[in-house]
Amino acid sequence: MVFAVALTGGIGSGKTTASDLFGEFGADVIDTDEIARALTTIGQPAVTQIANHFGADVVNSDGSLNRARMREIAFLDEHARLALEHILHPLIRAEVTHRLSVSPGPYALVVIPLLTESRGHDYASRIAVVDCNEELQISRVTKRSKLSRNQVLAIMATQATREDRLAIADDVIDNGSSTQALHSQVDALHRKYLNLASED
């Protein structure tokens, strides 16, 4: 199987920007959020399982998952969140495993926003964490999503702490300054991962 790196970070840390850069350098980027979206489109078995558990009101009229409604339910009720994860996580993991088995890249970068919380990353040889201070996270999310500061803080409270993420990191990407600084760090790590992949 291809050499794999798991990439994570808190909301607003810049995971997407960093993973896009890795992709531009040549890594095979596997985004678990994109997989989750694909699994909850029209006609997917996961939608039926979710509807059976949570009720028909979490499904749109076209048969796709009402993601906003499902997010609201899962955010307010930890048992609901765990039930949703119980349905989706095995399917996501199976798809990640498949993509790793056929990956064409020199190495694969698996983007897992809630990696610290799920700990489902045993296929990864290294963990990279995109990091910035919490005030910058809040600022980025309020600008991007038009959420209030309190709403962002509530989301952050459901995620692992910055300290918890840094504790599991093999590599830390500091995304607290310029785009050029981020580019340089990703470039250096890309070269590092190419070397590690060639030795694997």
CYANA upper distance limits for C-alpha pairs under 8 A (distance plus 0.5 A):
  1 MET  CA    100 LEU  CA      6.85
  1 MET  CA    101 SER  CA      5.83
  2 VAL  CA    100 LEU  CA      6.57
  2 VAL  CA    101 SER  CA      7.32
  2 VAL  CA    103 SER  CA      7.10
  2 VAL  CA    105 GLY  CA      8.47
  2 VAL  CA    106 PRO  CA      7.98
  2 VAL  CA    107 TYR  CA      6.31
  2 VAL  CA    108 ALA  CA      7.20
  2 VAL  CA    197 ALA  CA      8.27
  3 PHE  CA    106 PRO  CA      8.22
  3 PHE  CA    107 TYR  CA      5.50
  3 PHE  CA    108 ALA  CA      6.78
  3 PHE  CA    124 ALA  CA      7.86
  3 PHE  CA    125 SER  CA      7.26
  3 PHE  CA    196 LEU  CA      8.48
  3 PHE  CA    197 ALA  CA      5.88
  3 PHE  CA    200 ASP  CA      7.42
  4 ALA  CA    100 LEU  CA      8.27
  4 ALA  CA    107 TYR  CA      6.32
  4 ALA  CA    108 ALA  CA      5.21
  4 ALA  CA    109 LEU  CA      6.35
  4 ALA  CA    110 VAL  CA      7.50
  4 ALA  CA    123 TYR  CA      7.43
  4 ALA  CA    124 ALA  CA      5.26
  4 ALA  CA    125 SER  CA      6.23
  4 ALA  CA    126 ARG  CA      7.60
  5 VAL  CA    107 TYR  CA      8.24
  5 VAL  CA    108 ALA  CA      6.73
  5 VAL  CA    109 LEU  CA      5.38
  5 VAL  CA    110 VAL  CA      6.58
  5 VAL  CA    124 ALA  CA      5.61
  5 VAL  CA    125 SER  CA      6.36
  5 VAL  CA    126 ARG  CA      5.41
  5 VAL  CA    127 ILE  CA      6.27
  5 VAL  CA    128 ALA  CA      7.50
  6 ALA  CA    109 LEU  CA      6.36
  6 ALA  CA    110 VAL  CA      5.25
  6 ALA  CA    111 VAL  CA      6.44
  6 ALA  CA    112 ILE  CA      7.18
  6 ALA  CA    121 HIS  CA      7.40
  6 ALA  CA    124 ALA  CA      6.22
  6 ALA  CA    125 SER  CA      8.36
  6 ALA  CA    126 ARG  CA      6.78
  6 ALA  CA    127 ILE  CA      5.29
  6 ALA  CA    128 ALA  CA      6.61
  7 LEU  CA     15 LYS  CA      7.97
  7 LEU  CA     19 SER  CA      8.32
  7 LEU  CA    109 LEU  CA      7.13
  7 LEU  CA    110 VAL  CA      6.43
  7 LEU  CA    111 VAL  CA      5.24
  7 LEU  CA    112 ILE  CA      6.50
  7 LEU  CA    113 PRO  CA      8.14
  7 LEU  CA    127 ILE  CA      6.47
  7 LEU  CA    128 ALA  CA      5.30
  7 LEU  CA    129 VAL  CA      6.33
  7 LEU  CA    130 VAL  CA      7.90
  8 THR  CA     15 LYS  CA      7.10
  8 THR  CA    111 VAL  CA      6.57
  8 THR  CA    112 ILE  CA      5.82
  8 THR  CA    113 PRO  CA      5.50
  8 THR  CA    114 LEU  CA      7.48
  8 THR  CA    115 LEU  CA      6.72
  8 THR  CA    116 THR  CA      8.36
  8 THR  CA    127 ILE  CA      8.15
  8 THR  CA    128 ALA  CA      6.93
  8 THR  CA    129 VAL  CA      5.51
  8 THR  CA    130 VAL  CA      6.74
  9 GLY  CA     13 SER  CA      6.39
  9 GLY  CA     14 GLY  CA      8.08
  9 GLY  CA     15 LYS  CA      6.65
  9 GLY  CA    113 PRO  CA      6.53
  9 GLY  CA    114 LEU  CA      8.31
  9 GLY  CA    129 VAL  CA      5.83
  9 GLY  CA    130 VAL  CA      5.36
  9 GLY  CA    131 ASP  CA      6.70
  9 GLY  CA    165 ARG  CA      7.63
 10 GLY  CA    113 PRO  CA      7.43
 10 GLY  CA    130 VAL  CA      8.23
 10 GLY  CA    131 ASP  CA      7.98
 10 GLY  CA    137 GLN  CA      8.30
 10 GLY  CA    156 MET  CA      8.02
 10 GLY  CA    159 GLN  CA      7.79
 10 GLY  CA    160 ALA  CA      8.26
 10 GLY  CA    162 ARG  CA      7.79
 11 ILE  CA    113 PRO  CA      8.40
 11 ILE  CA    137 GLN  CA      7.07
 11 ILE  CA    141 VAL  CA      7.85
 11 ILE  CA    156 MET  CA      7.54
 12 GLY  CA    136 LEU  CA      8.18
 12 GLY  CA    137 GLN  CA      4.98
 12 GLY  CA    138 ILE  CA      7.40
 12 GLY  CA    140 ARG  CA      6.13
 12 GLY  CA    141 VAL  CA      5.91
 13 SER  CA    130 VAL  CA      6.58
 13 SER  CA    131 ASP  CA      6.25
 13 SER  CA    132 CYS  CA      6.33
 13 SER  CA    136 LEU  CA      8.43
 13 SER  CA    137 GLN  CA      6.17
 13 SER  CA    175 ASN  CA      7.32
 14 GLY  CA     18 ALA  CA      6.71
 14 GLY  CA    130 VAL  CA      7.16
 14 GLY  CA    131 ASP  CA      8.45
 14 GLY  CA    175 ASN  CA      7.28
 15 LYS  CA     19 SER  CA      6.48
 15 LYS  CA    111 VAL  CA      8.21
 15 LYS  CA    113 PRO  CA      8.41
 15 LYS  CA    130 VAL  CA      6.57
 16 THR  CA     20 ASP  CA      6.44
 17 THR  CA     21 LEU  CA      6.91
 18 ALA  CA     22 PHE  CA      6.91
 18 ALA  CA    130 VAL  CA      8.10
 18 ALA  CA    182 LEU  CA      7.83
 18 ALA  CA    183 HIS  CA      8.43
 18 ALA  CA    186 VAL  CA      7.49
 19 SER  CA     23 GLY  CA      6.68
 19 SER  CA     29 VAL  CA      7.41
 19 SER  CA    109 LEU  CA      8.09
 19 SER  CA    111 VAL  CA      7.84
 20 ASP  CA     24 GLU  CA      6.75
 20 ASP  CA     29 VAL  CA      8.48
 21 LEU  CA     25 PHE  CA      6.81
 21 LEU  CA    183 HIS  CA      7.54
 21 LEU  CA    186 VAL  CA      7.39
 22 PHE  CA     26 GLY  CA      6.96
 22 PHE  CA     27 ALA  CA      6.03
 22 PHE  CA     29 VAL  CA      7.99
 22 PHE  CA    109 LEU  CA      8.27
 22 PHE  CA    186 VAL  CA      7.02
 22 PHE  CA    187 ASP  CA      8.21
 22 PHE  CA    190 HIS  CA      7.24
 23 GLY  CA     27 ALA  CA      5.33
 23 GLY  CA     28 ASP  CA      6.72
 23 GLY  CA     29 VAL  CA      6.39
 25 PHE  CA    187 ASP  CA      7.90
 25 PHE  CA    190 HIS  CA      7.65
 26 GLY  CA    105 GLY  CA      7.36
 26 GLY  CA    106 PRO  CA      8.00
 27 ALA  CA    105 GLY  CA      6.22
 27 ALA  CA    106 PRO  CA      6.99
 27 ALA  CA    107 TYR  CA      6.23
 27 ALA  CA    108 ALA  CA      6.17
 27 ALA  CA    109 LEU  CA      6.88
 27 ALA  CA    190 HIS  CA      8.26
 28 ASP  CA    103 SER  CA      7.34
 28 ASP  CA    104 PRO  CA      7.57
 28 ASP  CA    105 GLY  CA      5.46
 28 ASP  CA    106 PRO  CA      8.00
 28 ASP  CA    107 TYR  CA      6.80
 28 ASP  CA    108 ALA  CA      5.08
 28 ASP  CA    109 LEU  CA      6.51
 29 VAL  CA    108 ALA  CA      6.35
 29 VAL  CA    109 LEU  CA      5.29
 29 VAL  CA    110 VAL  CA      6.52
 29 VAL  CA    111 VAL  CA      7.80
 30 ILE  CA     96 VAL  CA      7.66
 30 ILE  CA     99 ARG  CA      8.13
 30 ILE  CA    108 ALA  CA      7.52
 30 ILE  CA    109 LEU  CA      6.53
 30 ILE  CA    110 VAL  CA      5.20
 30 ILE  CA    111 VAL  CA      6.63
 31 ASP  CA     35 ILE  CA      6.96
 31 ASP  CA    110 VAL  CA      6.39
 31 ASP  CA    111 VAL  CA      5.25
 31 ASP  CA    112 ILE  CA      7.41
 32 THR  CA     36 ALA  CA      6.59
 32 THR  CA     92 ILE  CA      7.23
 32 THR  CA     96 VAL  CA      8.03
 32 THR  CA    110 VAL  CA      7.67
 32 THR  CA    111 VAL  CA      6.46
 32 THR  CA    112 ILE  CA      6.25
 32 THR  CA    113 PRO  CA      8.43
 33 ASP  CA     37 ARG  CA      6.75
 33 ASP  CA    111 VAL  CA      8.39
 33 ASP  CA    112 ILE  CA      7.96
 33 ASP  CA    113 PRO  CA      8.29
 34 GLU  CA     38 ALA  CA      6.77
 35 ILE  CA     39 LEU  CA      6.68
 35 ILE  CA     92 ILE  CA      6.88
 35 ILE  CA     95 GLU  CA      8.01
 36 ALA  CA     40 THR  CA      6.96
 36 ALA  CA     88 LEU  CA      7.73
 36 ALA  CA     92 ILE  CA      6.98
 37 ARG  CA     41 THR  CA      7.09
 39 LEU  CA     44 GLN  CA      6.42
 39 LEU  CA     45 PRO  CA      8.31
 39 LEU  CA     46 ALA  CA      6.75
 39 LEU  CA     47 VAL  CA      8.09
 39 LEU  CA     91 LEU  CA      8.46
 40 THR  CA     44 GLN  CA      6.53
 40 THR  CA     46 ALA  CA      6.67
 40 THR  CA     47 VAL  CA      5.93
 40 THR  CA     64 SER  CA      6.58
 40 THR  CA     65 LEU  CA      5.93
 41 THR  CA     47 VAL  CA      7.88
 41 THR  CA     63 GLY  CA      7.92
 41 THR  CA     64 SER  CA      5.09
 41 THR  CA     65 LEU  CA      6.84
 42 ILE  CA     47 VAL  CA      8.25
 42 ILE  CA     62 ASP  CA      7.28
 42 ILE  CA     63 GLY  CA      5.42
 42 ILE  CA     64 SER  CA      4.81
 42 ILE  CA     65 LEU  CA      8.10
 43 GLY  CA     47 VAL  CA      7.82
 43 GLY  CA     63 GLY  CA      7.06
 43 GLY  CA     64 SER  CA      7.70
 44 GLN  CA     48 THR  CA      7.78
 45 PRO  CA     49 GLN  CA      6.97
 46 ALA  CA     50 ILE  CA      6.59
 46 ALA  CA     87 ILE  CA      7.58
 46 ALA  CA     88 LEU  CA      7.53
 47 VAL  CA     51 ALA  CA      6.55
 47 VAL  CA     59 VAL  CA      7.95
 47 VAL  CA     63 GLY  CA      8.33
 47 VAL  CA     64 SER  CA      7.34
 47 VAL  CA     65 LEU  CA      6.54
 48 THR  CA     52 ASN  CA      6.55
 49 GLN  CA     53 HIS  CA      6.87
 49 GLN  CA     87 ILE  CA      7.74
 50 ILE  CA     54 PHE  CA      6.42
 50 ILE  CA     55 GLY  CA      8.14
 50 ILE  CA     58 VAL  CA      8.44
 50 ILE  CA     84 LEU  CA      7.52
 50 ILE  CA     87 ILE  CA      7.73
 51 ALA  CA     55 GLY  CA      5.26
 51 ALA  CA     56 ALA  CA      5.73
 51 ALA  CA     57 ASP  CA      8.24
 51 ALA  CA     58 VAL  CA      6.91
 51 ALA  CA     59 VAL  CA      7.19
 52 ASN  CA     56 ALA  CA      7.94
 54 PHE  CA     58 VAL  CA      7.42
 57 ASP  CA     66 ASN  CA      8.46
 58 VAL  CA     65 LEU  CA      6.63
 58 VAL  CA     66 ASN  CA      5.62
 58 VAL  CA     67 ARG  CA      8.06
 58 VAL  CA     69 ARG  CA      6.48
 58 VAL  CA     70 MET  CA      6.45
 59 VAL  CA     63 GLY  CA      6.42
 59 VAL  CA     64 SER  CA      6.23
 59 VAL  CA     65 LEU  CA      5.04
 59 VAL  CA     66 ASN  CA      5.50
 60 ASN  CA     64 SER  CA      5.89
 60 ASN  CA     65 LEU  CA      6.37
 60 ASN  CA     66 ASN  CA      5.81
 65 LEU  CA     70 MET  CA      8.27
 66 ASN  CA     70 MET  CA      6.68
 67 ARG  CA     71 ARG  CA      6.39
 68 ALA  CA     72 GLU  CA      6.73
 69 ARG  CA     73 ILE  CA      6.85
 70 MET  CA     74 ALA  CA      6.60
 71 ARG  CA     75 PHE  CA      6.35
 72 GLU  CA     76 LEU  CA      6.79
 73 ILE  CA     77 ASP  CA      6.67
 73 ILE  CA     80 ALA  CA      7.24
 73 ILE  CA     81 ARG  CA      8.12
 74 ALA  CA     78 GLU  CA      6.88
 74 ALA  CA     79 HIS  CA      8.26
 74 ALA  CA     80 ALA  CA      5.60
 74 ALA  CA     81 ARG  CA      4.72
 74 ALA  CA     82 LEU  CA      8.49
 74 ALA  CA     84 LEU  CA      8.04
 75 PHE  CA     81 ARG  CA      7.34
 77 ASP  CA     81 ARG  CA      6.87
 78 GLU  CA     82 LEU  CA      6.67
 79 HIS  CA     83 ALA  CA      6.64
 80 ALA  CA     84 LEU  CA      6.67
 81 ARG  CA     85 GLU  CA      6.68
 82 LEU  CA     86 HIS  CA      6.55
 83 ALA  CA     87 ILE  CA      7.03
 84 LEU  CA     88 LEU  CA      6.70
 85 GLU  CA     89 HIS  CA      5.78
 86 HIS  CA     90 PRO  CA      7.63
 87 ILE  CA     91 LEU  CA      7.87
 88 LEU  CA     92 ILE  CA      6.60
 89 HIS  CA     93 ARG  CA      6.48
 90 PRO  CA     94 ALA  CA      6.61
 91 LEU  CA     95 GLU  CA      6.83
 92 ILE  CA     96 VAL  CA      6.67
 93 ARG  CA     97 THR  CA      6.58
 94 ALA  CA     98 HIS  CA      6.70
 95 GLU  CA     99 ARG  CA      6.65
 96 VAL  CA    100 LEU  CA      6.60
 96 VAL  CA    110 VAL  CA      8.41
 97 THR  CA    101 SER  CA      6.73
 98 HIS  CA    102 VAL  CA      7.09
 99 ARG  CA    103 SER  CA      6.18
100 LEU  CA    108 ALA  CA      7.53
103 SER  CA    107 TYR  CA      8.31
103 SER  CA    108 ALA  CA      7.54
106 PRO  CA    194 LEU  CA      7.13
106 PRO  CA    197 ALA  CA      7.44
107 TYR  CA    193 TYR  CA      7.76
107 TYR  CA    194 LEU  CA      7.44
107 TYR  CA    197 ALA  CA      6.80
114 LEU  CA    118 SER  CA      6.62
114 LEU  CA    159 GLN  CA      7.79
114 LEU  CA    160 ALA  CA      8.34
115 LEU  CA    119 ARG  CA      5.91
115 LEU  CA    120 GLY  CA      7.01
115 LEU  CA    121 HIS  CA      7.52
116 THR  CA    160 ALA  CA      6.88
116 THR  CA    164 ASP  CA      7.72
116 THR  CA    165 ARG  CA      6.50
116 THR  CA    168 ILE  CA      8.09
117 GLU  CA    159 GLN  CA      7.67
117 GLU  CA    160 ALA  CA      6.64
126 ARG  CA    169 ALA  CA      8.40
126 ARG  CA    170 ASP  CA      6.47
126 ARG  CA    171 ASP  CA      8.22
127 ILE  CA    168 ILE  CA      7.66
127 ILE  CA    169 ALA  CA      5.77
127 ILE  CA    170 ASP  CA      5.74
127 ILE  CA    171 ASP  CA      6.91
128 ALA  CA    169 ALA  CA      6.12
128 ALA  CA    170 ASP  CA      6.45
128 ALA  CA    171 ASP  CA      5.11
128 ALA  CA    172 VAL  CA      6.19
128 ALA  CA    173 ILE  CA      7.61
129 VAL  CA    165 ARG  CA      7.36
129 VAL  CA    166 LEU  CA      7.28
129 VAL  CA    169 ALA  CA      6.30
129 VAL  CA    170 ASP  CA      8.43
129 VAL  CA    171 ASP  CA      6.83
129 VAL  CA    172 VAL  CA      5.42
129 VAL  CA    173 ILE  CA      6.50
130 VAL  CA    172 VAL  CA      6.56
130 VAL  CA    173 ILE  CA      5.19
130 VAL  CA    174 ASP  CA      6.70
130 VAL  CA    175 ASN  CA      6.94
131 ASP  CA    162 ARG  CA      8.22
131 ASP  CA    172 VAL  CA      7.24
131 ASP  CA    173 ILE  CA      6.41
131 ASP  CA    174 ASP  CA      5.62
131 ASP  CA    175 ASN  CA      6.21
131 ASP  CA    176 GLY  CA      7.74
132 CYS  CA    136 LEU  CA      7.17
132 CYS  CA    137 GLN  CA      7.40
132 CYS  CA    174 ASP  CA      6.53
132 CYS  CA    175 ASN  CA      5.87
132 CYS  CA    176 GLY  CA      5.26
133 ASN  CA    137 GLN  CA      7.06
133 ASN  CA    176 GLY  CA      7.34
134 GLU  CA    138 ILE  CA      6.75
135 GLU  CA    139 SER  CA      6.68
136 LEU  CA    140 ARG  CA      6.60
136 LEU  CA    176 GLY  CA      7.88
137 GLN  CA    141 VAL  CA      6.73
138 ILE  CA    142 THR  CA      6.58
138 ILE  CA    149 ARG  CA      7.07
138 ILE  CA    152 VAL  CA      6.73
138 ILE  CA    153 LEU  CA      7.86
139 SER  CA    143 LYS  CA      6.78
140 ARG  CA    144 ARG  CA      6.54
141 VAL  CA    145 SER  CA      6.11
141 VAL  CA    146 LYS  CA      7.87
141 VAL  CA    147 LEU  CA      7.55
141 VAL  CA    152 VAL  CA      7.50
142 THR  CA    146 LYS  CA      5.47
142 THR  CA    147 LEU  CA      5.37
142 THR  CA    148 SER  CA      6.51
142 THR  CA    149 ARG  CA      7.04
142 THR  CA    152 VAL  CA      7.65
143 LYS  CA    147 LEU  CA      8.14
147 LEU  CA    151 GLN  CA      6.51
147 LEU  CA    152 VAL  CA      7.02
148 SER  CA    152 VAL  CA      6.86
149 ARG  CA    153 LEU  CA      6.66
150 ASN  CA    154 ALA  CA      6.61
151 GLN  CA    155 ILE  CA      6.90
152 VAL  CA    156 MET  CA      6.68
153 LEU  CA    157 ALA  CA      6.58
154 ALA  CA    158 THR  CA      7.29
155 ILE  CA    159 GLN  CA      7.39
156 MET  CA    160 ALA  CA      8.24
156 MET  CA    161 THR  CA      8.42
157 ALA  CA    161 THR  CA      8.39
160 ALA  CA    164 ASP  CA      6.54
160 ALA  CA    165 ARG  CA      7.18
161 THR  CA    165 ARG  CA      6.94
162 ARG  CA    166 LEU  CA      6.75
163 GLU  CA    167 ALA  CA      6.58
164 ASP  CA    168 ILE  CA      7.36
165 ARG  CA    169 ALA  CA      7.04
166 LEU  CA    172 VAL  CA      7.82
173 ILE  CA    182 LEU  CA      7.77
173 ILE  CA    185 GLN  CA      7.03
173 ILE  CA    186 VAL  CA      7.95
174 ASP  CA    182 LEU  CA      7.47
174 ASP  CA    185 GLN  CA      8.43
175 ASN  CA    179 THR  CA      8.47
175 ASN  CA    181 ALA  CA      8.25
175 ASN  CA    182 LEU  CA      6.37
177 SER  CA    181 ALA  CA      7.25
177 SER  CA    182 LEU  CA      8.19
178 SER  CA    182 LEU  CA      6.99
179 THR  CA    183 HIS  CA      6.64
180 GLN  CA    184 SER  CA      6.69
181 ALA  CA    185 GLN  CA      6.83
182 LEU  CA    186 VAL  CA      6.69
183 HIS  CA    187 ASP  CA      6.56
184 SER  CA    188 ALA  CA      6.75
185 GLN  CA    189 LEU  CA      6.72
186 VAL  CA    190 HIS  CA      6.40
187 ASP  CA    191 ARG  CA      6.88
188 ALA  CA    192 LYS  CA      6.78
189 LEU  CA    193 TYR  CA      6.53
190 HIS  CA    194 LEU  CA      6.67
191 ARG  CA    195 ASN  CA      6.86
192 LYS  CA    196 LEU  CA      6.76
193 TYR  CA    197 ALA  CA      6.39
194 LEU  CA    198 SER  CA      6.70
195 ASN  CA    199 GLU  CA      6.96
196 LEU  CA    200 ASP  CA      6.64
